[in-house]
Amino acid sequence: MQTFVKVGELKSFTRAADALGLSRAVVSAQIADLERHLGARLLHRTTRKVALTHDGERFLEHCERILGAVQAAEESLKADRLRPQGRLRVDVPIAFGRQLLVPALPQFTARYPELSLEIQLNDRVVDLVDEQVDVAIRLGPVRSPDLVARRICSTRWFTCASPDYLARAGRPRTPEDLRRHRLIGFLGTRGRARKWVFEHRGQRQTPTLPFALAFNMADAQLSAALRGNGIVQTVDMLVAEQIRSERLVRLLPEYSTAGPAISAVFPASQRNSVKIRVFADFAADMLQRVRRELDSNTPA
């Protein structure tokens, strides 16, 4: 149809072939195939010129209208891809959502007003495809071959306690000193408390420590520490605001070590989604700002 319209407009097989980047033989063959398909002669051909038949004129009008609609549909889709809109379902860990994402959401919604966000906060690993989640924020490695993990930020393990707790119990100077303190652990998926990790002068340590309290939610672990229940070890991003406001004090900074990477994770089939891209870009920018603040305000 596109070839026929171009021949009808230019009244020449040769000029139409040049405009379409095709050979004259291909243009002639396409027109002949179209006429056989329709069972009608569309063009009068002579050695000097090409003219539309009566059927050709009628068919040209239909073709122009149809191709115009196709072009409009393509332009509309391209515009949608450039301007994110529609629903975006996001899954994030509870503490990450409350401490970092929710406070930053006004900036995101102002930037992309045509996006409708649905945010799930939970600490279990959801099946993105089965639960129809577009993008998730995950800590640590992602091993599924059906998912794409875009790393957006690094973390460090921070050991912290409230000023009230430290005023009562004193401040530990080494990891061994922690044995004399109330420690608040984090329970993993199998109900076992995660071991705390330290590194000093290139030597990595994972001492077995007693926990006075343990939670299966980082949010609850952090809340308990803020209320003076003991010392926690968690990723730096989750306590950045509390350290800045001095509601928590960082301990043992010279023993700090790298934590799990934070990634935006999405189904491989959605790797070209502009909605996912802008959310991942936003999350990366937000976390990099937090990282710069942490690096400038706390010891390495």
LINNOR-V847271 format. One record per residue. SS is DSSP state (~ for helix, > for strand, _ for the rest). D_CENTER is the distance of its C-alpha to the mean C-alpha in whole Angstrom. Layout:
# LINNOR-V847271
((SS;D_CENTER) (SS;D_CENTER))
This chain:
# LINNOR-V847271
((_;41) (~;39) (~;42) (~;44) (~;43) (~;43) (~;47) (~;48) (~;47) (~;48) (_;51) (_;51) (~;50) (~;50) (~;48) (~;45) (~;45) (~;44) (~;42) (~;40) (_;40) (_;42) (_;45) (~;48) (~;49) (~;45) (~;46) (~;49) (~;48) (~;45) (~;47) (~;50) (~;47) (~;46) (~;50) (~;51) (~;48) (~;49) (_;53) (_;53) (_;54) (_;52) (>;54) (>;57) (>;57) (_;60) (_;60) (_;60) (_;57) (>;55) (>;55) (>;54) (_;56) (~;56) (~;53) (~;51) (~;51) (~;50) (~;47) (~;46) (~;45) (~;43) (~;41) (~;41) (~;39) (~;37) (~;36) (~;35) (~;33) (~;31) (~;30) (~;29) (~;27) (~;25) (~;25) (~;24) (~;21) (~;20) (~;20) (~;18) (~;15) (~;16) (_;16) (_;13) (_;15) (>;16) (>;14) (>;10) (>;11) (>;9) (>;10) (>;11) (_;14) (~;17) (~;18) (~;14) (~;14) (~;18) (~;18) (~;15) (~;13) (~;16) (~;18) (~;15) (~;15) (~;18) (~;16) (~;13) (~;15) (~;18) (~;16) (_;15) (_;18) (_;17) (>;14) (>;15) (>;13) (>;14) (>;13) (>;14) (>;16) (_;17) (_;18) (_;18) (_;16) (_;15) (_;16) (_;13) (_;15) (_;18) (_;16) (_;15) (_;11) (_;8) (>;5) (>;7) (>;7) (>;10) (>;13) (_;15) (_;15) (_;14) (_;17) (_;16) (_;17) (_;15) (>;12) (>;9) (>;8) (>;7) (>;9) (>;9) (>;12) (_;15) (_;18) (>;21) (>;23) (>;25) (>;29) (>;30) (>;32) (_;33) (~;36) (~;39) (~;38) (~;39) (~;42) (~;43) (~;42) (_;42) (_;40) (_;39) (_;39) (_;38) (~;36) (~;40) (~;41) (~;38) (~;40) (~;42) (_;39) (_;38) (>;34) (>;31) (>;29) (>;26) (>;27) (_;25) (_;24) (_;28) (_;29) (_;30) (>;29) (_;27) (_;29) (_;29) (_;28) (>;30) (>;31) (>;34) (_;36) (_;34) (>;35) (>;32) (>;33) (_;32) (_;35) (_;36) (_;36) (_;37) (_;35) (_;37) (>;34) (>;31) (>;28) (_;25) (_;23) (~;22) (~;22) (~;26) (~;27) (~;26) (~;28) (~;31) (~;31) (~;31) (_;34) (_;36) (_;35) (_;35) (>;33) (>;29) (>;27) (>;23) (>;20) (~;21) (~;18) (~;19) (~;22) (~;22) (~;23) (~;26) (~;27) (~;27) (_;29) (_;31) (_;31) (_;30) (>;32) (>;30) (>;33) (_;33) (~;31) (~;33) (~;32) (_;28) (_;26) (>;22) (_;20) (_;17) (_;14) (>;11) (>;8) (>;4) (>;6) (>;7) (>;10) (~;12) (~;13) (~;10) (_;9) (_;11) (_;9) (~;10) (~;8) (~;5) (~;6) (~;7) (~;5) (~;3) (~;7) (~;8) (~;7) (~;9) (~;12) (~;13) (~;13) (~;15) (~;17) (~;18) (~;18) (~;21) (~;22) (~;23) (~;24) (~;27) (~;28) (_;28) (_;30) (_;29))
